[in-house]
Protein backbone atom coordinates (compact mmCIF):
# COMPACT_ATOMS: atom_id res chain seq x y z
CA UNK A 1 0.00 0.00 0.00
CA UNK A 2 2.85 2.39 0.75
CA UNK A 3 4.18 1.83 -2.77
CA UNK A 4 0.95 3.22 -4.22
CA UNK A 5 1.26 6.33 -2.08
CA UNK A 6 4.87 6.78 -3.19
CA UNK A 7 3.82 6.62 -6.83
CA UNK A 8 0.95 9.07 -6.32
CA UNK A 9 3.16 11.57 -4.50
CA UNK A 10 5.77 11.18 -7.24
CA UNK A 11 3.15 12.06 -9.85
CA UNK A 12 2.09 15.07 -7.78
CA UNK A 13 5.72 16.24 -7.62
CA UNK A 14 5.98 15.99 -11.41
CA UNK A 15 2.79 18.03 -11.82
CA UNK A 16 4.05 20.72 -9.45
CA UNK A 17 7.35 20.81 -11.35
CA UNK A 18 5.30 21.51 -14.48
CA UNK A 19 3.64 24.42 -12.67
CA UNK A 20 7.05 25.66 -11.56
CA UNK A 21 8.43 25.77 -15.09
CA UNK A 22 5.24 27.01 -16.76
CA UNK A 23 3.98 29.36 -14.03
CA UNK A 24 3.23 32.74 -15.54
CA UNK A 25 4.06 34.65 -12.36
CA UNK A 26 6.64 34.43 -9.63
CA UNK A 27 3.90 33.74 -7.10
CA UNK A 28 2.89 30.62 -9.05
CA UNK A 29 6.47 29.41 -8.96
CA UNK A 30 6.76 30.00 -5.22
CA UNK A 31 3.54 28.10 -4.57
CA UNK A 32 4.83 25.25 -6.76
CA UNK A 33 8.06 25.10 -4.75
CA UNK A 34 6.05 25.08 -1.52
CA UNK A 35 3.96 22.18 -2.82
CA UNK A 36 7.08 20.28 -3.87
CA UNK A 37 8.68 20.71 -0.46
CA UNK A 38 5.51 19.54 1.28
CA UNK A 39 5.29 16.51 -0.99
CA UNK A 40 8.97 15.74 -0.47
CA UNK A 41 8.41 15.83 3.28
CA UNK A 42 5.57 13.37 2.81
CA UNK A 43 7.85 11.14 0.75
CA UNK A 44 10.40 11.13 3.55
CA UNK A 45 7.73 10.11 6.06
CA UNK A 46 6.60 7.31 3.75
CA UNK A 47 10.20 6.15 3.40
CA UNK A 48 10.44 6.10 7.19
CA UNK A 49 7.39 3.87 7.35
CA UNK A 50 8.55 1.66 4.49
CA UNK A 51 12.07 1.09 5.78
CA UNK A 52 11.08 1.31 9.47
CA UNK A 53 13.82 3.84 10.18
CA UNK A 54 13.10 6.74 12.54
CA UNK A 55 15.99 8.82 11.19
CA UNK A 56 13.93 9.66 8.12
CA UNK A 57 11.35 11.30 10.37
CA UNK A 58 14.01 13.52 11.90
CA UNK A 59 15.27 14.49 8.46
CA UNK A 60 11.70 15.18 7.30
CA UNK A 61 11.06 17.44 10.28
CA UNK A 62 14.21 19.50 9.69
CA UNK A 63 13.47 19.68 5.96
CA UNK A 64 9.92 20.87 6.62
CA UNK A 65 11.08 23.62 8.98
CA UNK A 66 13.73 24.85 6.53
CA UNK A 67 11.24 24.77 3.67
CA UNK A 68 8.75 26.78 5.72
CA UNK A 69 11.36 29.43 6.52
CA UNK A 70 12.36 29.59 2.85
CA UNK A 71 8.81 30.08 1.62
CA UNK A 72 8.18 32.78 4.22
CA UNK A 73 11.37 34.56 3.13
CA UNK A 74 10.29 34.44 -0.53
CA UNK A 75 6.82 35.74 0.34
CA UNK A 76 8.24 38.62 2.36
CA UNK A 77 10.64 39.42 -0.48
CA UNK A 78 7.75 39.57 -2.94
CA UNK A 79 5.84 41.94 -0.67
CA UNK A 80 8.89 44.16 -0.46
CA UNK A 81 9.31 43.67 3.29
CA UNK A 82 12.66 41.92 3.18
Wavefront OBJ file of the C-alpha trace (Angstrom):
o trace
v 0.000 0.000 0.000
v 2.850 2.390 0.746
v 4.183 1.826 -2.773
v 0.953 3.216 -4.225
v 1.259 6.330 -2.076
v 4.869 6.775 -3.187
v 3.818 6.618 -6.832
v 0.947 9.070 -6.317
v 3.157 11.568 -4.498
v 5.775 11.180 -7.241
v 3.147 12.055 -9.851
v 2.092 15.068 -7.783
v 5.724 16.239 -7.618
v 5.981 15.990 -11.411
v 2.793 18.034 -11.816
v 4.047 20.718 -9.448
v 7.354 20.811 -11.354
v 5.304 21.508 -14.480
v 3.642 24.421 -12.671
v 7.050 25.659 -11.556
v 8.428 25.774 -15.091
v 5.244 27.013 -16.759
v 3.981 29.358 -14.034
v 3.229 32.741 -15.538
v 4.062 34.646 -12.363
v 6.640 34.426 -9.634
v 3.902 33.735 -7.098
v 2.889 30.617 -9.053
v 6.468 29.405 -8.964
v 6.763 30.001 -5.222
v 3.543 28.096 -4.565
v 4.835 25.245 -6.756
v 8.064 25.104 -4.746
v 6.046 25.081 -1.523
v 3.955 22.184 -2.818
v 7.077 20.284 -3.874
v 8.681 20.705 -0.455
v 5.509 19.540 1.276
v 5.286 16.506 -0.995
v 8.968 15.743 -0.475
v 8.411 15.835 3.279
v 5.574 13.372 2.805
v 7.852 11.142 0.753
v 10.402 11.130 3.554
v 7.733 10.113 6.061
v 6.596 7.310 3.752
v 10.197 6.146 3.398
v 10.436 6.103 7.191
v 7.387 3.868 7.345
v 8.547 1.658 4.486
v 12.070 1.087 5.784
v 11.078 1.312 9.468
v 13.822 3.845 10.185
v 13.101 6.742 12.540
v 15.992 8.825 11.195
v 13.928 9.665 8.117
v 11.346 11.295 10.374
v 14.009 13.524 11.898
v 15.270 14.490 8.463
v 11.695 15.179 7.297
v 11.063 17.443 10.277
v 14.213 19.496 9.693
v 13.469 19.677 5.959
v 9.916 20.873 6.622
v 11.079 23.621 8.978
v 13.733 24.847 6.529
v 11.240 24.774 3.667
v 8.753 26.785 5.717
v 11.359 29.430 6.518
v 12.358 29.587 2.851
v 8.805 30.083 1.620
v 8.178 32.783 4.216
v 11.374 34.562 3.126
v 10.294 34.442 -0.534
v 6.822 35.739 0.344
v 8.240 38.616 2.356
v 10.635 39.416 -0.476
v 7.749 39.568 -2.936
v 5.840 41.937 -0.672
v 8.893 44.162 -0.456
v 9.313 43.671 3.288
v 12.659 41.924 3.177
l 1 2 3 4 5 6 7 8 9 10 11 12 13 14 15 16 17 18 19 20 21 22 23 24 25 26 27 28 29 30 31 32 33 34 35 36 37 38 39 40 41 42 43 44 45 46 47 48 49 50 51 52 53 54 55 56 57 58 59 60 61 62 63 64 65 66 67 68 69 70 71 72 73 74 75 76 77 78 79 80 81 82
